[in-house]
Amino acid sequence: MSWVGIILVILGIVLVIKFTAFALRLVFIGIILLGLYLFLGPLLGFG
């Protein structure tokens, strides 16, 4: 494998890790917002 191939593999792994962390952060924020809606909705008359 050439140096360019090794660099591309490392760059790909780093980008996948960053994208996965970003996607998981969005999922966790969505779960938190859903939980807040389910908890506060009935109290505030939304549900």
ABEGO torsion letter per residue (X at the ends): XBAAAAAAAAAAAAAAAAAAAAAAAAAAAAAAAAAAAAAAAAAAGAX
